[in-house]
Amino acid sequence: MYQPVIIGSNVVIHDNVSIGSNVVIGNNVVIYPGTVIGNDVTIHDNVVIGKQPMRAKNSALKSHGKELPPAKIGNGCTIGTSSIIYANAVLEEDVFVADLVTVRERVKIGVKTIVGRGVAIENDCVIGLKCKLETNCYITAYSQLGDHVFIAPCVVTTNDNYMARTKERFDKFKGVIVKTGGRIGANATILPGKVIEEDGAVAAGSVVTKDVQARDLVVGSPAKKMRQVPDNQLLQNQE
């Protein structure tokens, strides 16, 4: 049965926006053309959905000049206050986005993933289902996270070994890969292109300079294997 949409004050909804049943839209929300919003979605105050990306005049990466396809918000999603969801981002069903989150263009976020307050997910990332990205972590562009990945607060991932010097870097940007069940502790830093294999774990404050093998727990700067993840901590043994 269709249930009406509740819309707050000063909301701007552009042309060709599709809005499902039982949707709540807060105050001062802007929804750009063509955006698709599913059923049972809650959008809090000051949210922007479907924004086209922009670049500074002196940006190293130039705009392609083409307008991206609209954003898509799946059934049951919640989007917190002052969050921005860019064009061509896809949130699958029951994704929870907390306040002050940025989800850039060409990002896909899987079912029932939780994106914590102040998280930034840069362009061209894929996030699996039932992940937990906690407060103020940073997911660099071109990264891939599998299912059931845990990223603790203030984790930093990186994708540029050249730190913005020399043209050589332009075809070598590479995000991080965290495979299913991987976990990264608070304030850890992951260097460009590094892979954390299934059920790999990175201790808080560590700097990952080499790939982390499946079920290994690594610690320190640079991070080194300390031991294997205990059996009772493996994803396969969780209820």
N, C-alpha and C positions, 0 to 999 in steps of 0.2 A: 504494500500500500504506500502510495506516495505521501511523503511528509514535507511540509513547506520548508523553504530556506529562510533562515533568520539573518538579516543583514543589519549591521550597526550603522553609525553615523559616518559621513564623509568617505564612503566607500566608492572607489572608481573601478568599474567593471567594463573592460573594453569589448570590442566587437567579437562575435563568434566564440565567446566563452561558454563552455558546457559545464553545468553545475547539476549534480545529482540530487538525490532525496536526503532530507534530514541533515542539511549542511548548516553550520553556524559560522558566520563571518563577522569578525569584530570591527572595531572602529578604525578608520583611516587605512584600510587595506586597499592595495592596488593590484589588480589582476589583469595581466596584459593579454592581447588578442590571441584567440585560439586555445587558450589554456583549457585543459580538461580536468575537472574535479569530480571524483567519484561520490558515492553515497557515504553518509555518516562521517563526514569530514568536519573537523573543527579548526578554524583559522583564527588565531588571536590577533589582538590589535597591532597595527602598524606593519603588518606582513606585506611583502612584495613577492608576487609570483609571476614568473615568465619574463623577467627582465632580460633584455638582450645585453650581451657583454660589451664592454668598451675597453679601449686601450689608450694609454698615454701616447702623445706624439713621438716621444723618444723611446718607446717600448722596444725591447729587443725582438719580441714576437709580434709580427704585424697581423692586423685583422684581415680575415679573408674577404670582408666586405659583403658577405651574404647573410641574410637574416636567417637565424636558426629556427627550427620547428618549435612549436609551443611546448611548455612544460606539461607534465601529466602527474596528477596526484591521485593515488589509488584509494579504494574504499577504506574507511576506518582510520585514515591518517589524522594526526594532530600536528599542527604547526604553531610553534610558540611565538610570543611577542617579539616583534622587530626582526624576525628572520627573513632572509632573502633566498628565494629559490629561482635560479636563473632559467632561461629558455633551454629547451632540450634536456632538462633534467627529468628523471622519472623516479617517483616514489611509489613503490609497490604497496600492497595492502598492509594496513596497520603499522606503518612506520610512524614513530614518535620523534618529532623534532622539537627540541626545547627552545628556550628564548635565545635570541642573538646569534643564531646559526647562519652560516653562509654555505649554500650548496651551489656550486658553479655549473656551467654549461656542460652537457654531455656526461652527466653523472647519473648512475643508476644505483638505487638503494633497495635492497631486498626486503622481503616480507618480515615484519615484526622487529626490524632493527631499531635500536634506540640511539639517537644522536643527541648528546648532551649539550648543556648550555655553552655557548660561545665556540662551539666546534667549527672549524673551517675545512670543508672538503673542496679541494681545487678541481679544475676542469679535467675531464676525461678519466674519471675514476669509476671503478666498479666495486660496490660494497655488497657483500652477500647477505643472506637471511639471518635473523636473530643475532646480529652483532651488537656490541655495546661500545660506543665511542664516547668516552667520558669527558667531563668539563675541560674546555680549552685545549683539546688535542688538535693537531694539525696534520691533515692528510694531504700530502703533496700531489701535484698533478701527475697523471699517468700511473697511479697506484692501483693495485688490485687486492682486495680483501676477500677471503673466502667466507664460508658460513661459520657462525658461532665464534667469531674473532672478538677478542677483548682488547681494547686500547684504553689505558688508564689516563688520568688527567695529565695535561701538559706534555704529552708525548709529542716529539717532533720527527716527522719524516722528511727526507730531502731528495732532490732529483737532479742536482747540478754539481758535478765534481769540479767544475772550473770556476765556481763562485763568480759568475757573471763576467769573466775575462776570456778573451780570444773567441774568434768565430768558430773555432773547432767544436765548441760545445753545442752548437745549434742542432746537430743531428745525433746528439748523444744524451739528451735528456732521458732519464729513466727513473720512474717511480719505484716504490718498494712493492714487494709481494708478500702478503701474509696469508698463508694457506689455512685451510679449515682447522679451527680449534687453536690457532696461534694466539699467544697472549703477550702483551707488552706492558711492563710496569711503569709507574709514574715517572715523568721527567726523563725517560729514556730517549736517545737520539738514534735514528736509523739512517745510515748513509745511503747514497743513491744506488738503486738497482739491487739492493740486498734482498735476499729471500729468506723468510722464516717458514720453515716447512711445517707439516701437520703436527699440531700439539707442541710445537716449539715454544719456549717461554724465555722472555727477556726480563731480567731483574730491574727493579727501579734504579734510575740514574745511570744505567749502562749506556755505552756507545757501541753500536753494532757496526763493525767494519768488515765483517765476513758473514757469509750465509750461515744461518742457524739450522742445524739438522733436525729431522723429526724427533720429537720427544726430548730434545736436549734443553737443559736450563743453562743459560749463559749469564755471566755476571761480570761487571767491571768495565774499565775503559783502558784499552779496548776490551770488548766483551769476550770472555773465554768460557768454555764449558766447565761447569762446576759439577754437575751430575745429571742424571736423567730425571725427567718429571715422574713423580711417584704414580703408580698404577691408579690409585684412587682419585688422582687429579686429571686423568685422561678423559677426553670428551666422550669416548665410548662407554665410560663407566659412570656417566652422570645420568640421573633420572630425568 
